[in-house]
Amino acid sequence: MVGIGSALTNLRDALRRPEAHVEVIDGETVPVGMLLGTLGALLLDAGSSVTDVRSALEKTRDAAGVGDGLAIGVLPALVIVSETATGAATIVNAEGIELSFRQSARANRLVLGLERGAIALAEIPARARSIRQGTRPPAPLPWVLGNALTSAGLAVVFRCPWWAVLLALVVGALVGVIGLLLRRFREAVAVVPFLAAFCSTAVVGLVAAGTGFDHVPLYAVCAPVAVFVPGALITNALLELTAADIVTGSARLMQGLIMLGFMAAGIAAGSTVTGLRIDPTSAALVGEVAGIGTDRPGWEAVPALWASWLAVVVLATGISLVFGSGCRLTAASVLVMLTAYAVVSWLTPFSGSVVATGLAAALLFVGTRVLERIVPVIPATVSFRPAFLLLVPGTVGLVAVATFDAAALATPLATFVSLCVGTKIGGLLPGLFARNAPSH
């Protein structure tokens, strides 16, 4: 009983003790932990990894002069900020509503301003509300058109025959419509990857059977569903694991593998229904596509290599439409993706595709930070994401899972690791550059 009485006394004293770190907003006292938690929840919804969110919050805390008085913990769906002196904790949940690229850019500009001291902590709630007010369901036309352009762009970049490119454009629009309809129902979100993969495979299989095209490359099936492939999710999971965020990294990795499993099941089901046979040897990374070709004429011919450069522009535009980028972010995405394609294509003959991907990630991460310094309204974390989607070997991993090919699985795993290492190395260098705070 003495122990219980002592514990109750300590709890009562802690509750009576005034909050050590507070800000006054509109005449009311608000704990700094609540402000940091609100910012962290916004960054989680913007797609940042828990490692990056914790780093951003710690820099914001230090810039505000709080120091180590507040301890910060981040999980995939919530932020915990605790007073180190009293143990009092503030927990803020993320809303779980994904932000567009434009909103993510605004969130990252807010972080830059806080780190530089140009924005006060007391402004966080109002600015976060302003950013979230722009959240709305994707507009039908940009969403469907973006999926179609992304699908066709990938098909050309990875050297599919012309018939597969045209079909990828049509099936990509169809998959966009399916995703748009099912996003309205929370219960259906989990089966969207399976249904998208099944429909894509079934349509490709029916067309291939009806036209007699017997050479069906991987990307004829995977390009229309590329938006749903969790390559970025798995890579973020590996980044978190390397940063000792074991719980979060493991959870994200398992989520990504489950999504891949659903998509592989959709491909298998579609292939079984239509009798489609996908050539597993057609799985290639960005740096390896130059060697893909065929001497077949007509619709079975492969686009010229120079067409891949135009396809990268189409791909960047499609991704920008899907994820809601503005004009400036779209232009930045085109520039970054063209640079990524050029770097990987140039390095692959010398270092191999796996190493070239990691080197390209490191160089681009530094390059986007330099771009951020010159043009603060284009944050590095947002401009890097389109190139990240191009470098991530998500669809290669998908075919490995779908075909249960251990040899094919080794390539995406090695590339994932290379990409993580390159990103980590690139993340160490931008600290040499002083970032400008946005003026508004």
Solvent accessible surface area in square Angstrom, and as a share of the most:
residue,aa,sasa,rsa
1,M,189,0.84
2,V,132,0.76
3,G,55,0.53
4,I,105,0.53
5,G,35,0.34
6,S,56,0.36
7,A,58,0.45
8,L,99,0.49
9,T,55,0.32
10,N,96,0.49
11,L,98,0.49
12,R,105,0.38
13,D,63,0.33
14,A,32,0.25
15,L,140,0.69
16,R,174,0.63
17,R,120,0.44
18,P,111,0.70
19,E,72,0.32
20,A,65,0.51
21,H,44,0.19
22,V,57,0.33
23,E,54,0.24
24,V,100,0.58
25,I,36,0.18
26,D,141,0.73
27,G,71,0.69
28,E,119,0.53
29,T,90,0.52
30,V,31,0.18
31,P,41,0.26
32,V,4,0.02
33,G,4,0.04
34,M,80,0.36
35,L,1,0.00
36,L,0,0.00
37,G,0,0.00
38,T,34,0.20
39,L,0,0.00
40,G,0,0.00
41,A,4,0.03
42,L,0,0.00
43,L,4,0.02
44,L,17,0.09
45,D,10,0.05
46,A,4,0.03
47,G,42,0.41
48,S,23,0.15
49,S,7,0.05
50,V,0,0.00
51,T,25,0.15
52,D,79,0.41
53,V,0,0.00
54,R,54,0.20
55,S,42,0.27
56,A,14,0.11
57,L,0,0.00
58,E,59,0.26
59,K,103,0.44
60,T,1,0.01
61,R,24,0.09
62,D,75,0.39
63,A,50,0.39
64,A,47,0.36
65,G,68,0.65
66,V,24,0.14
67,G,29,0.28
68,D,117,0.60
69,G,18,0.18
70,L,3,0.01
71,A,43,0.33
72,I,21,0.11
73,G,28,0.27
74,V,11,0.06
75,L,69,0.35
76,P,53,0.33
77,A,61,0.47
78,L,42,0.21
79,V,0,0.00
80,I,56,0.28
81,V,2,0.01
82,S,26,0.17
83,E,7,0.03
84,T,82,0.48
85,A,91,0.70
86,T,38,0.22
87,G,54,0.52
88,A,51,0.40
89,A,62,0.48
90,T,27,0.16
91,I,100,0.51
92,V,24,0.14
93,N,99,0.51
94,A,18,0.14
95,E,104,0.47
96,G,67,0.64
97,I,89,0.45
98,E,108,0.48
99,L,8,0.04
100,S,33,0.21
101,F,4,0.02
102,R,135,0.49
103,Q,13,0.06
104,S,1,0.01
105,A,2,0.01
106,R,82,0.30
107,A,0,0.00
108,N,19,0.10
109,R,46,0.17
110,L,6,0.03
111,V,11,0.06
112,L,5,0.02
113,G,0,0.00
114,L,6,0.03
115,E,37,0.17
116,R,136,0.50
117,G,56,0.54
118,A,65,0.50
119,I,14,0.07
120,A,55,0.42
121,L,12,0.06
122,A,31,0.24
123,E,65,0.29
124,I,0,0.00
125,P,26,0.17
126,A,55,0.43
127,R,77,0.28
128,A,4,0.03
129,R,143,0.52
130,S,47,0.30
131,I,5,0.03
132,R,44,0.16
133,Q,143,0.64
134,G,27,0.26
135,T,47,0.27
136,R,175,0.64
137,P,113,0.71
138,P,38,0.24
139,A,54,0.42
140,P,82,0.51
141,L,135,0.67
142,P,48,0.30
143,W,14,0.05
144,V,29,0.17
145,L,80,0.40
146,G,0,0.00
147,N,3,0.01
148,A,6,0.05
149,L,41,0.20
150,T,4,0.02
151,S,1,0.00
152,A,13,0.10
153,G,1,0.01
154,L,18,0.09
155,A,0,0.00
156,V,16,0.09
157,V,0,0.00
158,F,15,0.06
159,R,23,0.08
160,C,0,0.00
161,P,4,0.03
162,W,102,0.36
163,W,14,0.05
164,A,0,0.00
165,V,14,0.08
166,L,94,0.47
167,L,21,0.10
168,A,1,0.00
169,L,66,0.33
170,V,89,0.51
171,V,1,0.00
172,G,0,0.00
173,A,28,0.21
174,L,74,0.37
175,V,0,0.00
176,G,0,0.00
177,V,60,0.35
178,I,29,0.15
179,G,1,0.01
180,L,24,0.12
181,L,88,0.44
182,L,36,0.18
183,R,113,0.41
184,R,174,0.64
185,F,117,0.49
186,R,209,0.76
187,E,149,0.67
188,A,16,0.13
189,V,82,0.47
190,A,63,0.49
191,V,66,0.38
192,V,8,0.05
193,P,8,0.05
194,F,63,0.26
195,L,60,0.30
196,A,0,0.00
197,A,0,0.00
198,F,59,0.25
199,C,34,0.20
200,S,0,0.00
201,T,0,0.00
202,A,15,0.11
203,V,42,0.24
204,V,0,0.00
205,G,2,0.02
206,L,115,0.57
207,V,49,0.28
208,A,7,0.06
209,A,76,0.59
210,G,70,0.67
211,T,76,0.44
212,G,57,0.55
213,F,40,0.17
214,D,106,0.55
215,H,64,0.29
216,V,5,0.03
217,P,10,0.06
218,L,1,0.01
219,Y,7,0.03
220,A,2,0.01
221,V,0,0.00
222,C,0,0.00
223,A,1,0.01
224,P,2,0.01
225,V,0,0.00
226,A,22,0.17
227,V,39,0.23
228,F,30,0.12
229,V,19,0.11
230,P,8,0.05
231,G,3,0.03
232,A,28,0.22
233,L,33,0.17
234,I,8,0.04
235,T,0,0.00
236,N,34,0.17
237,A,0,0.00
238,L,34,0.17
239,L,22,0.11
240,E,0,0.00
241,L,48,0.24
242,T,90,0.52
243,A,28,0.22
244,A,80,0.62
245,D,20,0.11
246,I,103,0.52
247,V,113,0.65
248,T,4,0.03
249,G,0,0.00
250,S,52,0.34
251,A,54,0.42
252,R,40,0.15
253,L,47,0.23
254,M,115,0.51
255,Q,94,0.42
256,G,0,0.00
257,L,83,0.41
258,I,89,0.45
259,M,49,0.22
260,L,9,0.05
261,G,31,0.30
262,F,82,0.34
263,M,0,0.00
264,A,9,0.07
265,A,47,0.36
266,G,0,0.00
267,I,8,0.04
268,A,51,0.39
269,A,33,0.26
270,G,0,0.00
271,S,22,0.14
272,T,114,0.66
273,V,106,0.61
274,T,26,0.15
275,G,58,0.56
276,L,17,0.08
277,R,212,0.77
278,I,29,0.15
279,D,43,0.23
280,P,55,0.35
281,T,117,0.68
282,S,20,0.13
283,A,25,0.19
284,A,10,0.07
285,L,9,0.04
286,V,8,0.05
287,G,11,0.10
288,E,75,0.33
289,V,3,0.01
290,A,64,0.50
291,G,75,0.72
292,I,52,0.26
293,G,53,0.51
294,T,49,0.29
295,D,143,0.74
296,R,86,0.32
297,P,113,0.71
298,G,58,0.56
299,W,149,0.52
300,E,39,0.18
301,A,25,0.20
302,V,25,0.15
303,P,1,0.01
304,A,46,0.36
305,L,80,0.40
306,W,168,0.59
307,A,13,0.10
308,S,0,0.00
309,W,103,0.36
310,L,109,0.54
311,A,5,0.04
312,V,0,0.00
313,V,54,0.31
314,V,55,0.32
315,L,3,0.02
316,A,0,0.00
317,T,45,0.26
318,G,0,0.00
319,I,10,0.05
320,S,4,0.03
321,L,58,0.29
322,V,11,0.06
323,F,47,0.19
324,G,30,0.29
325,S,17,0.11
326,G,13,0.12
327,C,120,0.72
328,R,156,0.57
329,L,13,0.07
330,T,30,0.18
331,A,65,0.51
332,A,7,0.05
333,S,4,0.02
334,V,29,0.16
335,L,105,0.52
336,V,8,0.05
337,M,0,0.00
338,L,49,0.25
339,T,56,0.32
340,A,0,0.00
341,Y,5,0.02
342,A,37,0.29
343,V,30,0.17
344,V,1,0.00
345,S,41,0.26
346,W,166,0.58
347,L,24,0.12
348,T,19,0.11
349,P,107,0.67
350,F,153,0.64
351,S,41,0.27
352,G,32,0.31
353,S,9,0.06
354,V,45,0.26
355,V,78,0.45
356,A,0,0.00
357,T,4,0.03
358,G,7,0.06
359,L,81,0.40
360,A,0,0.00
361,A,0,0.00
362,A,13,0.10
363,L,108,0.54
364,L,10,0.05
365,F,28,0.12
366,V,29,0.17
367,G,36,0.35
368,T,4,0.02
369,R,45,0.16
370,V,50,0.29
371,L,36,0.18
372,E,5,0.02
373,R,105,0.38
374,I,123,0.62
375,V,48,0.28
376,P,28,0.17
377,V,29,0.17
378,I,15,0.08
379,P,1,0.00
380,A,2,0.02
381,T,47,0.27
382,V,3,0.02
383,S,1,0.01
384,F,12,0.05
385,R,63,0.23
386,P,1,0.01
387,A,0,0.00
388,F,15,0.06
389,L,65,0.32
390,L,8,0.04
391,L,6,0.03
392,V,16,0.09
393,P,5,0.03
394,G,6,0.05
395,T,14,0.08
396,V,5,0.03
397,G,4,0.04
398,L,0,0.00
399,V,3,0.02
400,A,2,0.02
401,V,42,0.24
402,A,21,0.17
403,T,54,0.31
404,F,184,0.77
405,D,51,0.27
406,A,84,0.65
407,A,80,0.62
408,A,22,0.17
409,L,68,0.34
410,A,58,0.45
411,T,49,0.28
412,P,1,0.01
413,L,97,0.48
414,A,45,0.35
415,T,0,0.00
416,F,9,0.04
417,V,84,0.48
418,S,20,0.13
419,L,0,0.00
420,C,4,0.02
421,V,79,0.45
422,G,4,0.04
423,T,14,0.08
424,K,72,0.31
425,I,87,0.44
426,G,0,0.00
427,G,36,0.34
428,L,143,0.71
429,L,80,0.40
430,P,5,0.03
431,G,71,0.68
432,L,146,0.73
433,F,65,0.27
434,A,62,0.48
435,R,47,0.17
436,N,73,0.37
437,A,31,0.24
438,P,11,0.07
439,S,111,0.71
440,H,148,0.66
